[in-house]
Amino acid sequence: MTQFLQIVVSGILLGGIYSLISIGLTLIFGIVKIINFAHGEFLMVAMYLAFWCVSLLQMDPYVSVVLVVPAMFAIGVATQKIVINPILKAPDVMQIFGTVGVGLVLQNMALFLWSADYRTILTPYQSINFELGPVVFSFPRLATFVIAMLVSIGFFYYLKHSYTGKALRSVSQNREAALLMGIDVNRMYLIAFGLGAACLGFAGCLLLPVYYVFPSVGTYFGITSFVVVVLGGMGNMKGAFLGGLLIGLVESISGVYLDSTLKEAIYFILFILVLLFKPNGLFGIRES
Amino acid sequence: MKIETINPEILYFSLFAAVLLLLPLGVTNNFYLHNMIMIFFWATLTASWNIIGGFAGQLSLGHAAFFGIGAYTSTILYLKLGVSPLVGIFCGGVLSTVVAAAISYPCFRLSGPFFTLSTIAFGEVVFLLSSYFRDLTGGAVGLLIPFKPGFMNLMFREKIYYYYITLALMLVVIAITHRIANSKMGYYLISLREDEEAAKAIGVNTAQYKLYAVMISAFFAGVAGVVYAQYILFIEPKTVFSAELSTQFALMSIIGGLGTVAGPIVGAFILTPLSEFLRAWLGGSYSGLHLAIYGVVLIAVVLAMPEGIVVWFNEIVRRIKARTSKQGEVNA
């Protein structure tokens, strides 16, 4: 029982970061109506940025947020402006290839510039654990989870109550109507992509103390975020939030009982099944 | 002789085939032959991808699965049961076709990026399963085929044999693509790519033709996989099932010209030597750069000439022709 509780806890802690990554992906899809196939690679860039902040500027990884998040926002806006805007009305194939191309460039430039080495940082608090009853919490994982939750909740609040947030939601509901109401839709696209990438800025900084960084690190997180977003319903932010926690839980529980390779295979089979039979996501909530 | 009476496409194809058939008379260096063989592999695979990805517009990013299934089928049959790869070619091709039909049929109801997501997931599943079933596939370590030259084993000391085998394979795929492009099926595929609902409304059985397209596509990928295994004599999940491989088929095709007969061939003939050149030029620090450059080229093509090099080139030729004929009139 204690062991099971421990597994559940670590699953949920893991899920927090998936939620944050997936919220970024689903936000971009919901508003720009484009699937960002380079999502994992943006996360990889964020992790490298955080890594350089720590190793070159001697910053604390959690403090590096102040540099990494604005940088990621700028990268997102630039991507939207240079690559996505010109192909917004292009056929699906071109849209897919636009972002696949961005991912290919980012991942391989990282490989070329920074080599395939796994890099990690040392923090004074990485081995601090504390116990709550029978369950052990590792400090960096807990911190990562708590901050991810705070950022997600802050993000929901922003979308719900700020003017820009309302404008963003109106664009996601109906492009034309939003345009008629005097909302600068193209600006909203830039902001949406920027915010999506900024979520990854947070995620990158939060992941760094608990994970390695290497050029293809994004592949795994990217694919996982697709799974989460499809589970939660494409473009559905709350779905992505819950889906992230669920996937973290599933991953942690199945990790105990199944070979890790087989586990991943089952994961993707489930993904295909959900795509086929539950295209609106497991929770069946449609974003109004 | 009136050259106008010959279909120019057939003429170009024959010229292209003749040059490549005669090329080994002048080029005997193994390094160049190897590069040509690799170009033929890429061209074959890219052209096979183009049937489903280009003509039918079903953008698959999991096509390496069919290549790998072909390679593993014949290799496992040969290593475990001693079945000749000559039979293995057939088995590999057929198994790829069957798997493709089984997995694609339900996935075809997904459209656009959602279909692409399902193919990525499918590619990952096959990759993971091939690493998991160690007893059968050797797991991540891969399978080594002992070198026993002979026609029955489809292994040869001289590269020239592989040159002609892969060349033949590529020419067959080009011929079949050309045939599809100029048949009813080609028009059906293009119609369902452009607007599936409209195609259905005028009576095209879209599900059936997409299925035909993916089966033909997977068959040739599987056959190419078998020949690849017999040429390299070593297969592992990381090389034959990699997502990178799938991306490259799509990429060469789109850079050359999606849904055209010549596009994938042009893409493969440009990009394969480019990556070889970068490898030679940059040596050890080369890793990743060729793919990064592919990515830049891909974005450039998407933004600047979304129809691909072939269509872009034809357009330029047309303009030059129009200009010169105008000048001719003026001079006359």
Chai-1 contact restraints between the chains, C-beta under 6 A:
chainA,res_idxA,chainB,res_idxB,connection_type,confidence,min_distance_angstrom,max_distance_angstrom,comment,restraint_id
A,I35,B,P113,contact,1.0,0.0,6.0,A-B,restraint_1
A,P86,B,L303,contact,1.0,0.0,6.0,A-B,restraint_2
A,D92,B,G112,contact,1.0,0.0,6.0,A-B,restraint_3
A,V93,B,L59,contact,1.0,0.0,6.0,A-B,restraint_4
A,M94,B,V302,contact,1.0,0.0,6.0,A-B,restraint_5
A,M94,B,P306,contact,1.0,0.0,6.0,A-B,restraint_6
A,I96,B,L59,contact,1.0,0.0,6.0,A-B,restraint_7
A,I96,B,P113,contact,1.0,0.0,6.0,A-B,restraint_8
A,I96,B,T116,contact,1.0,0.0,6.0,A-B,restraint_9
A,F97,B,I254,contact,1.0,0.0,6.0,A-B,restraint_10
A,F97,B,V302,contact,1.0,0.0,6.0,A-B,restraint_11
A,G98,B,V302,contact,1.0,0.0,6.0,A-B,restraint_12
A,G101,B,G295,contact,1.0,0.0,6.0,A-B,restraint_13
A,G101,B,L298,contact,1.0,0.0,6.0,A-B,restraint_14
A,G101,B,I299,contact,1.0,0.0,6.0,A-B,restraint_15
A,L104,B,L291,contact,1.0,0.0,6.0,A-B,restraint_16
A,L104,B,G295,contact,1.0,0.0,6.0,A-B,restraint_17
A,V105,B,A292,contact,1.0,0.0,6.0,A-B,restraint_18
A,V105,B,G295,contact,1.0,0.0,6.0,A-B,restraint_19
A,V105,B,V296,contact,1.0,0.0,6.0,A-B,restraint_20
A,N108,B,G288,contact,1.0,0.0,6.0,A-B,restraint_21
A,N108,B,L291,contact,1.0,0.0,6.0,A-B,restraint_22
A,N108,B,A292,contact,1.0,0.0,6.0,A-B,restraint_23
A,M109,B,A292,contact,1.0,0.0,6.0,A-B,restraint_24
A,L111,B,S287,contact,1.0,0.0,6.0,A-B,restraint_25
A,L111,B,G288,contact,1.0,0.0,6.0,A-B,restraint_26
A,F112,B,G288,contact,1.0,0.0,6.0,A-B,restraint_27
A,F112,B,L289,contact,1.0,0.0,6.0,A-B,restraint_28
A,F112,B,A292,contact,1.0,0.0,6.0,A-B,restraint_29
A,F226,B,L117,contact,1.0,0.0,6.0,A-B,restraint_30
A,T261,B,L128,contact,1.0,0.0,6.0,A-B,restraint_31
A,T261,B,S131,contact,1.0,0.0,6.0,A-B,restraint_32
A,T261,B,Y132,contact,1.0,0.0,6.0,A-B,restraint_33
A,L262,B,Y132,contact,1.0,0.0,6.0,A-B,restraint_34
A,E264,B,L128,contact,1.0,0.0,6.0,A-B,restraint_35
A,A265,B,V125,contact,1.0,0.0,6.0,A-B,restraint_36
A,A265,B,L128,contact,1.0,0.0,6.0,A-B,restraint_37
A,A265,B,L129,contact,1.0,0.0,6.0,A-B,restraint_38
A,F268,B,A121,contact,1.0,0.0,6.0,A-B,restraint_39
A,F268,B,E124,contact,1.0,0.0,6.0,A-B,restraint_40
A,F268,B,V125,contact,1.0,0.0,6.0,A-B,restraint_41
A,I269,B,V125,contact,1.0,0.0,6.0,A-B,restraint_42
A,F271,B,A121,contact,1.0,0.0,6.0,A-B,restraint_43
A,I272,B,S118,contact,1.0,0.0,6.0,A-B,restraint_44
A,I272,B,A121,contact,1.0,0.0,6.0,A-B,restraint_45
A,L275,B,S118,contact,1.0,0.0,6.0,A-B,restraint_46
A,L276,B,P106,contact,1.0,0.0,6.0,A-B,restraint_47
